[in-house]
Amino acid sequence: MNSQSDLDFEKRSLDAMCVNESHLEHQWYHNLKYLAAGSLVGIIFVKAEVVSWFRIQEMFRLQSFHMYGIIGSAVLTAMLSVWLIKKFNIKTIYGEKIEIHPKSFNKGQVIGGLIFGLGWAATGACPGPLFAQIGTGTVAALITLLSAVAGTWIYGYFREKLPH
Amino acid sequence: MDILKQPWAWYVAGPLIGLIVPALLILGNKAFGISSSLRHICASCIPANIPFFKYEWKKEIWNLFFVGGILLGGMIAVTFLANTNTQIIDPRLAAELASYGLHDYSQLVPAELINLQSVFTVKGSLLMIGGGLLVGFGTRYAGGCTSGHAIMGLSNLQWPSLIATICFMCGGFIMANFILPFILSL
């Protein structure tokens, strides 16, 4: 990696959890496997009603265990998987070493986290379910998604002035 | 097929979602995260010379394929695996919603409240536009959403992600129990 791409990596990793750690270059169609993985996520989200406004309301009113069960078991499964990947030094299908970007603390996780939580309960959807809702034909979710893109843009615009 | 057409239980869906984390890592060193796609959309469509959006978004294009897949998955699920019965709602929630005149559980969102026409009403615009702005602003400020922090971050034992997750839940409790009742009664 040269310094230019280092700088770009720095910029992409600013406040973004998902940073592409791969240093390989591929043809565009290699991305189709992520389309397939996303489709599975979309199907699970719809079938388990994770995309339901009503399930989110029940969660925040402590009226149902469903969402806690899903998030909890997802975290445990993922935690075990990450542990196994590290322990057995499992490589990617291209033979690359698997790297996971560590997360540093800033005030954004508290302030932004609270703001996101307010929006999550109001719209009944976090970003993933918004995409799935649109797929199911819930057209109104498109308005919510466009507003979320606008919200992200507004954050980018005021980023330097916000406490971090 | 009958089992596929029922709503799936948490102990089926949760572990499957959890397995997406190692799947993405093994497929190409990608960290599970969905809200970043919103940033890539800004960077690709409306960067407006803002430093936060001036990066090579094409290097993160996998993420846009991934969320495109989620949308496609939603289409596949309703077309081929649609749940046969309407959603079962907790009676306490049903009673609360009925007091605001909401009785329709046939869709994923309350159809009487969240639809294309209601964008022009106070309630509808607060929930869709206001809520959407909060989601987009908050998630980027926090550096991730439920997938990036609560699932990916916690699975990698990142304590900032634990703080973010706790704050997500606090915000949600405040909205659902104190602010939303006010909005719904407007």
Interface residues (C-beta under 8 A of the other chain):
Chain A: D8 K11 R12 L14 D15 A16 M17 C18 V19 N20 E21 S22 L24 H26 W28 H30 N31 L32 K33 Y34 L35 A36 A37 G38 S39 L40 V41 G42 I43 I44 F45 V46 K47 A48 E49 V50 V51 S52 W53 F54 I56 Q57 E58 M59 F60 R61 Q63 S64 F65 H66 M67 Y68 G69 I70 I71 G72 S73 A74 V75 L76 T77 A78 M79 S81 V82 L84 I85 I90 T92 I93 Y94 E96 I98 E99 I100 H101 P102 K103 S104 F105 N106 G108 Q109 V110 I111 G112 G113 L114 I115 F116 G117 L118 G119 W120 A121 A122 T123 G124 A125 C126 P127 G128 L130 F131 A132 Q133 I134 G135 T136 G137 T138 V139 A140 A141 I143 T144 L145 L146 S147 A148 V149 A150 G151 T152 W153 I154 Y155 G156 Y157 R159 E160 L162
Chain B: L4 P7 W8 A9 W10 Y11 V12 A13 G14 P15 L16 I17 G18 L19 I20 V21 P22 A23 L24 L25 I26 L27 G28 N29 K30 A31 F32 G33 I34 S35 S36 S37 L38 R39 I41 C42 I46 A48 I50 P51 F52 F53 K54 Y55 E56 K59 E60 I61 W62 N63 F65 F66 V67 G68 G69 I70 L71 L72 G73 G74 M75 I76 A77 V78 L81 N83 Q87 I89 D90 R92 L93 Y105 Q107 L108 V109 P110 I114 N115 L116 S118 V119 L126 L127 M128 I129 G130 G131 G132 L133 L134 V135 G136 F137 G138 T139 R140 Y141 A142 G143 G144 C145 T146 S147 G148 H149 A150 I151 M152 G153 L154 S155 N156 L157 Q158 W159 P160 S161 I163 A164 T165 I166 C167 F168 M169 C170 G171 G172 F173 I174 M175 A176 N177 I179 L180 I183
